Amino acid sequence: MENETDPPAVLENETDPPAPLEKQTDPLAQFGLDAIDLRWTLKDIAAERSLVNKQHLPQLLELGLVEMREDVPHLTIAGQNATWKD
């Protein structure tokens, strides 16, 4: 049993930053600040807005976040998850 005056045990590597889990699970994390624009494009697609940034479509298609149906972009399940990620 620890003495009440002893400081609490410190875990090893507690001062190390946490592993970048978000970068592993968020497909847009690799784009840095551009991820904000890409996420807004995903939201535009989700809302079925007619004005969608066409320059972002190749990246979103390559990432598997968007698919084209009858020349209209639609979110995939991964795209839906990435759109609303905090």
Helices and strands as residue ranges (DSSP letters): H 21-25, G 29-31, H 34-46, H 57-62, E 66-69, E 72-75, H 77-83
